[in-house]
Amino acid sequence: MAEKEKKRSSYISGKESRRITRFNRRVTKKLEKDRADAGKDPALYTTRMKDPNNVVEFDNVCTYFFTDVGVVKAVDGVNFDIPRCSTVGVVGESGCGKSVTSLSLMQLLQRPQGQTVGGEIRFNMGDGTAYNIVNTPNAVMETLRGNKISMIFQEPMTSLNPVFRIGQQVDEVTKLHNPEMSDEDIKARTLEMLELVGIANKEGVYSMYPHELSGGMRQRICIAIALACSPTLIIADEPTTALDVTIQAQILDLLQNLKDKLNSSIMLITHDLGVVAGMADYVVVMYAGRIVEKGTADDIFHHPSHPYTIGLMRSKPVVGRKVEELYNIPGSVPNPVEMPNYCYFRDRCEMRCAECDGRYPPEIRISDTHVVSCYRFLGQGEELGYPKSVNAEEL
């Protein structure tokens, strides 16, 4: 009976499928038109930072995917800041919206299906002005990507082009953003970057192809490409996933040192809490497309407050402690197409209380730097409001 119910709930009739397709086509066409219109007038994408000490401000960002089975709310009402010269770690299990948040900032979503439908992403240009990345036209984004904002992608083997030599791939970024530089100066800059990321045989590696290098070397090349133009913000999307532990430590030390040399900020996306503990100044915990807790690294690691954060901490193995089996959070994430109007973690929570049967909990500030979305802290701090979702039907 349960199996039949499950099959029925995931079944979509031909009529419903056609309705979803028509709806998706209409909405994405409108959003693409609005985007094109916004690009014609700089006043529509130029804004000001709420705090000039921040490099990026995410303000109720909503990024949805219009799929064949319905609207997937991958990022829904996300709020956090990245201060200057600091590292912000974004953590959470796979599929919680970490990478989609960074791709929204880089405008690298697969459009027209993927769209940032609400909120603002303010990027500080450093001259008193800021761009709202959500409305910024592609021509302007091309001057920012790789220059002001750079990304170190998750898998170096797929990030590098297998048919071009390493030198050409690093040269390309410098040449694109500095057309006035001569070929000799560009090559000298590339060799300088290869040396900076710890490659001893820089002249030899300059002429090599990606397949001739190890995983750690390829990751260093990706970092060299990302840092070639001394960006204000470096997005590191799980930069150590494909590497062994010793190389992982070297890459993280390298990133930290380069951040200090360039006075850049880092948005570090990972599900490895050990990496975050060693690098991050601030930590943002995401679950099912929303932020459930944020604060300084000290707040999150020494005073975790949301049951999900506590569960993540318990899931991490501890050296020297013997256990029968590792802890895992029970249950599974709700269906992203039909998110409930209550706490998304409620059905998996071991600390559930009576208030959890109500609507989604508000953000509650429980200290100067620590914010949590959990009814257990209602009345213990300042209510900051509810995440602002967008009704896709009204777009």
N, C-alpha and C positions, 0 to 999 in steps of 0.2 A: 504493500500500500504506500509506504513512504517513498519507495523507488518510483512508483507511478506518479506521485505528487511532485517529486523532484524533476522528473522528465517533463511533466506538464508545465512547471514553472520556468523551465529553460526553453520551452518550445515557442517559436514565433510563427504565426500563420502568414500566408502569402500576403493577405490584405494588410496586416500590421507591418510587415517588412516593406511593402510599397509606401505606406504612410511615413515610416521612419526615413526612407530614402528621399521622399519629396521634402520632408521637413529639413533634413540635413542640407539638401541642395539649396533650399530657400535661405536658410540661416547663414550658411557659409558664403553664399553669394553676397548677402547683405553686409556681412562682416568684412569681406574683402573689399567691397565698394567703400565702406566707411574708412577702411585703412588707407585706401588710395586717396580719398578726399582729404584725410588728415595730413597726408604727405605734401599737399600743395601749399599749405600755410605753416611756416615755422612756429607761429604762435600756438598752434594746436598740439605741438609735441615738445615745446620748450616750457619748462616749469622751474620751481625753486625747491631746494632741499628744506625739509622741516628743521634739520640740524646740519649745519655746514661741516661738522666734524665727521659726518658719515660719507662713505663712498657710494653706498647703495642703500635705498630704502624700499622694501617690499611693503606695499600698503593694500591690504585686502585683495591680493592677486588671486584671480580665478582662471585656471587654464583647463579647458574641456576638450575632449575628443569626440567628434560626431561620428560614431561607428554604425555598422549595419544592425547592431542590436540595441542601440540607444545611445544616450549621452553619458560618457564616462567623465566624472568629475575628478580628474587626476590631481589637481591642486585647487583647493576650495577655501578662499578667505585667508590666505597666508600673510602674516605680518611679522617682519623682523628687519633689523638694520645690520649693516656691516660697517663698523667704524674704521677710520683711517688707521693704517699700519697695524692691523690686528688680524687674528685668524679666527674665523667663525666656523665651527664644525656643525654640519647638518647630518644627523644620524637617524636611523630607523631601518626597519626590515625592508627587504626587496619589494618594490612596487608601492612604496608609501608616498612617492611624489618628489623625492630628492632631486633626481636627474631632470625631471620635467620642470622643476623650479629653475634650475640653472639654464636649461634650454630656452625657457621663456625669457630669461635675462639676455641671452645671446641671440634671441630671435631665430633659433634653429629648429623650431617645431616643424613637423611635417604638415604644411598647409596644403589645401584648405581644411583638411580634417581636424588638425590640431589648431586651436585658437585660444589666445588670451582674451577672454570675454568681459573681464571686469577688473577694477582696481588699477593701481599705478605701480610702475617700477621706476623709481627716480634714480638716475645715475649722475653723480657729481662731476661736472666737467672741469672743476678746479678754478674757474674764472668768475664764480658767483652765479653761474647759470647751471641748469641741469636739464637732462632730456628725460621725458617720459617714454621709456623704451617700448611700451605697449603701442604707442602711436607713431613711433619714429619710422620714417620711410627707409626702404632697403638701401638706397644710395648713401644715406647718412650712416646707417649701421655698418656698411662696408668700410667706412673710415674709422669706426670704433673697434670692430672685431679684429683681434690680433695686434691692435695698436694700444688702445686704452683698456680693453677687456680681453683677456686671453684665457683659453681653456686647455687643460691637459686632459686628454680623453682617457677612457677607461682601459682600452686595449691597444697598446702601441703597435702591434702588428697590423691591425686594421686601420689605424690612424695614419700610418706612413704609406706612401704610394710605392708599390714594389718595383715599378719600372723606372723610377728616377733615383739618381744618386742622392746621398744624404746632403751633400753640399748644395745641390740645386733646391732641395726642399726647405732648407733653412734660409738660403739666399732669398727665396721667393717672398717671404714675409717682409724682410727689410726693404727689398726693392719696391714692393707694392706701396708701402707707407712712406718711403723716402725716395721718390723718383729722381731727386737731384743728386743722389750719391752715385759715384762711379763704380764700375764693376770691381775694381781693386779694393775700394773702401768697403764694399758689400762683403767681399770674400774675407777681408781682414776682420770685419765685425762678426762674421759667422765663425771663424777660427777662434776669436775671442770668447764667443758664447760656448763653443764646444769645450774650451779649456775651463770656462767658468763652471760648467756642469760636471767637471771631473773626468773628462776624457783625455788621457795622456797622449795617445797617438792621434792628435787632431788632424794633421795633414793626411794621414792614411785613411781615417774614418770619413773625411770630407769626400773622398772619391769612391767610397764603398756603397753598396746597395743594402737596403734594410735586412735582407735575408742573411747577410754576412755577419750580422751583429747578434749578440745575446739579448735576452729579454730586458735585462737591466740597462744595457747600452741603448736599446731602442727607446726605453722610457726616458733616459737622459736626453736623447735627441728630441723627443716630444717636449720636454721641459725647455730645451734650448730654443725650439721654435716658438713656444709660448712666451718666452722672456726676451726674444730678440729685440722688441721695441720698447722695453722697460715699461710694461703696462701698470696701470693704477690698481687693477684688480686681477688676480689670478684665480680661476675656477679650477680646482683639482678634483675631477670626478673619479673617485676611487683609484688614485694614481698608483697604488701598490698591490692591487688585487692579483695581478698575474705574476708577482715576484716572490722569491723565497725570503725568509725572515731577515737574513743578514743584509741582502740588497735593499729590502724594504726600509730598514733602519737608515741606510746610507741615503736613500732617496728623500726620506722625510727630513733628515738633517740638512741635506742640500737645499730643499725647499725653504726651510726655516732661515737658513743663512742668506739665501738669495732674496727672500722677502725683506730682511733687514737691510741688505745692501741697496736694494732698489726703492725702499720705503713704500712697498706695495701692501695691499691687503690680500688675504687668501680666504676663499670660500671652499672649505674642505668637505667634500661629500664622501661619506663612508658608512659602513655598518660595523666597522671594527672599533669598539670602544677604547681599546688600548692605544690606537693611533690618535684618537681624539684627546685622550687624557694627556698624551705627551706633547701635543701641538697646539690645541685650541685655547683661545682666551675666553670665547663665548661658545655655548652649545645650544643648538636648536634641535628638539626631538620631534620628528614627524610621524604621524600614524594615519593611514587611509586618506592622505591628501590634506590633512590639517596639522597645525602645530599644537601639541598637547602640553609641552613644557619648554621653557627657554630661560637661560640665565648664564652666569659665569660658569667656567669649568668647575670651580669650587662648589657652587650651588648644586650643579647637576650630579657631580660624583660623590660629594660628601653629604648632601641633603636631598636625594631624589624624592620627589613628592607624588608624581603621577604614577598610578599602578603599572602603566606600561613601561615607564622608565625603570621602575623598581624591578620589573620582570626582565628587562634587558640586562640590567646589572647582575641579576641572579643567573642569567643564562651564560655568563662569561666564566670559563673555567679558571680556577685559582691554582697557581703553582704550589705544590706541597699539601694541598687539601684533597683527601680521598673521599670520593662519593660513589654511591652505587650506580647512579646514572645522572647525567647532566639535566638541570632544570630546563623545561621548555614551557612557553606560555600556551595554555590550552586553547582549543577552538581555532577559528580562522577569521580572516578579515571579511567584513560584509561585502555583498555584491556591489561593485563600484557603479553599476548602472542604476541601481535603486538604493541609494544610501538612506538609512533611517533618519528620522528627525529626533534622535536621542543620542547620547554619547556613543560613538562608534565602537568604543572598547567595552561597553557595558556587558555584552554577552560572554566576554572572556575574562572579566574582572573578578578577582578574588576578594576585593574590598568593596563590593557593591553596597550601596545604601538606598534608603527609600526615595531620596531625591533623584536618583538615577533614572527613575521611570518617567521623569519630565523631559523637557526639550534639551537640546544639546547644551552643555554647560558653558557659561561665559569664561572669559580669561580673567583670572584673579591674581593681582599682584600681592605676593606674600612677603616680599622684602623689596628693597630698592632695586635690585637687579633680577629678581626671581619671579617668573610668571608661570602659572599652571592653569590648565582647564580641567577642573575636577570639583564635583559638588562637595567633596569632603572638606574643602577649604572655604566653603561659602560662609561669609560672616567673619572670616579670619583675616581678610585683607580687602584691598580696593578692587571693586569690579570694574574692568576695563571695557566691557561690552562683549557682544557675541560676534563670531565670524560672519561676515556678510557674503552669503552665497548669491548666485545669480540664477534666476528662473529662466532656463533655456527656452521655455515656451514663449516668453515675453521678448526675446531678442528679435 
